[in-house]
């Protein structure tokens, strides 16, 4: 799935070196927002963490995609759909991150549009939710720009850097997305 400057694709084992280098280069950038892995779960910057990301995608409740630059194929970041629920819900939680060297250059805006197109047209979801810390202004701007609406507030929702952090709940439905795009992504 491609846009003007970026494309989304599924990760593969050959991505390990580039992915790990980007995660490591972005560690300080993401520290305020990233949960600490649970005990026994490998860190994302380790080969085991990368392989968990790849093989965890084999679960029907998880889908991971890499955001890459069209001009050279460089890995820029990642989008993930977590806790995918079928049946009456047809929903998922969206997670994402941008590598520090590529942040605030518009790649994420284009990437989230591709991710939503994939969610609603490729995965046949009805609703996508993102949970964001209230002081994560770049992430809030990203979902607002993509048409998400704030639905609520979750007190002490996730453990971040050893502390329970509040999060705002944002969501977009296929109807909202279609209206925003007048049926065209």
C-alpha positions in Angstrom: 0.0 0.0 0.0 1.6 3.2 -1.2 1.2 7.0 -0.8 3.1 9.9 -2.3 6.2 9.5 -0.2 5.8 6.3 1.9 4.4 2.8 1.8 3.4 0.2 4.3 4.5 -3.4 4.1 4.7 -6.4 6.3 8.0 -7.0 8.2 10.3 -9.9 7.3 13.4 -11.4 8.9 15.6 -9.5 6.6 14.5 -6.3 8.2 16.0 -7.2 11.6 19.3 -5.2 11.3 17.7 -2.0 10.0 14.8 -2.2 12.4 17.0 -2.8 15.5 19.3 0.1 14.5 16.3 2.4 14.2 14.8 1.3 17.5 18.2 1.8 19.2 18.7 5.2 17.6 15.2 6.3 18.7 15.3 4.9 22.3 15.7 8.3 24.0 13.2 9.9 21.7 10.5 7.3 22.7 11.4 6.9 26.3 8.6 9.2 27.6 5.9 7.3 25.7 6.9 3.7 25.6 5.8 1.0 28.1 8.5 -1.0 29.8 8.2 -4.6 28.5 6.7 -7.0 31.0 9.0 -9.3 32.9 10.1 -12.1 30.5 9.2 -10.2 27.4 12.2 -9.2 25.3 12.9 -5.5 24.7 12.1 -4.2 21.2 15.8 -3.3 20.6 16.8 -7.0 20.9 16.8 -9.7 18.2 14.3 -11.6 20.3 12.1 -8.5 20.5 12.2 -8.1 16.7 11.4 -11.8 16.2 8.5 -11.5 18.6 7.2 -8.5 16.5 7.5 -10.6 13.3 6.1 -13.9 14.6 3.6 -12.2 16.9 2.1 -10.9 13.7 1.1 -14.4 12.9 -1.6 -14.1 15.6 -5.1 -13.2 14.2 -5.3 -10.5 17.0 -2.2 -8.7 15.9 -1.0 -7.1 12.6 2.3 -5.2 12.2 3.4 -3.1 9.2 6.6 -1.2 8.6 6.4 2.4 7.2 9.1 2.8 4.5 10.1 5.7 2.3 9.3 5.3 -1.4 12.5 6.9 -2.8 14.9 4.4 -1.2 12.9 1.9 0.8 14.3 3.2 4.1 12.5 2.0 7.2 10.9 5.0 8.9 8.7 3.5 11.6 5.9 1.0 12.4 2.2 0.8 12.6 0.4 -2.0 14.5 -3.1 -3.2 15.0 -3.5 -4.9 18.4 -6.3 -6.8 20.1 -8.1 -7.2 16.7 -11.7 -8.3 17.5 -13.9 -9.8 14.8 -17.6 -10.6 15.1 -19.9 -7.8 16.2 -17.0 -5.5 17.2 -14.7 -5.4 14.2 -12.2 -3.3 16.0 -8.5 -2.9 16.9 -6.2 -0.7 18.9 -3.7 1.2 16.8 -0.1 1.6 17.9 2.6 3.4 16.0 6.1 4.9 16.3 8.3 6.9 14.0 12.1 6.6 14.1 13.7 9.7 15.7 15.6 10.7 12.5 12.3 10.8 10.5 10.0 12.4 13.1 8.1 15.6 12.3 8.7 15.4 8.6 5.1 14.4 7.6 5.8 10.7 7.1 3.6 9.8 10.0 0.6 11.8 8.6 0.9 9.9 5.4 1.5 6.6 7.1 -1.5 6.8 9.4 -3.7 7.5 6.4 -2.4 4.3 4.7 -2.8 2.4 8.0 -6.5 3.5 8.3 -7.1 2.7 4.6 -5.7 -0.8 5.3 -7.8 -1.2 8.5 -11.1 -0.2 6.9 -10.6 -1.6 3.3 -8.1 -4.4 3.8 -9.0 -5.7 7.3 -12.7 -4.8 7.1 -12.6 -3.2 10.5 -15.4 -0.9 11.7 -13.5 1.0 14.5 -9.8 1.8 15.3 -8.9 3.2 18.7 -5.6 4.9 19.9 -4.7 5.6 23.5 -2.4 8.5 24.0 -0.8 10.2 27.0 -2.3 13.7 27.3 1.1 15.4 27.1 2.2 13.6 23.9 1.3 16.5 21.7 2.8 15.1 18.4 0.8 11.9 18.8 -2.4 13.8 19.6 -1.9 16.0 16.6 -1.4 12.9 14.4 -4.7 11.3 15.4 -6.6 14.5 15.3 -5.3 15.2 11.8 -6.4 11.7 10.8 -10.0 12.3 11.9 -10.0 10.5 15.3 -12.4 11.8 17.9 -11.7 11.9 21.6 -14.0 9.5 23.4 -12.7 9.4 26.9 -10.0 9.4 29.5 -8.4 6.3 31.1 -6.8 7.1 34.5 -3.5 5.2 35.1 -4.1 3.2 31.9 -0.6 1.9 31.1 2.7 1.6 33.0 5.2 3.9 31.3 8.7 4.3 32.7 7.6 2.5 35.9 4.7 4.8 36.5 1.0 4.3 35.7 0.2 6.9 33.1 -3.2 8.5 32.2 -4.3 8.2 28.6 -6.9 9.8 26.4 -9.0 7.5 24.2 -9.3 8.5 20.6 -11.2 6.5 17.9 -12.3 6.7 14.3 -15.0 4.5 12.7 -15.3 3.6 9.1 -18.3 5.9 8.7 -16.2 8.9 10.0 -13.3 7.9 7.8 -15.5 7.5 4.7 -17.2 10.8 5.3 -13.8 12.5 5.7 -12.6 11.1 2.4 -16.0 11.3 0.6 -15.6 7.6 -0.1 -12.1 8.1 -1.5 -8.9 7.5 0.6 
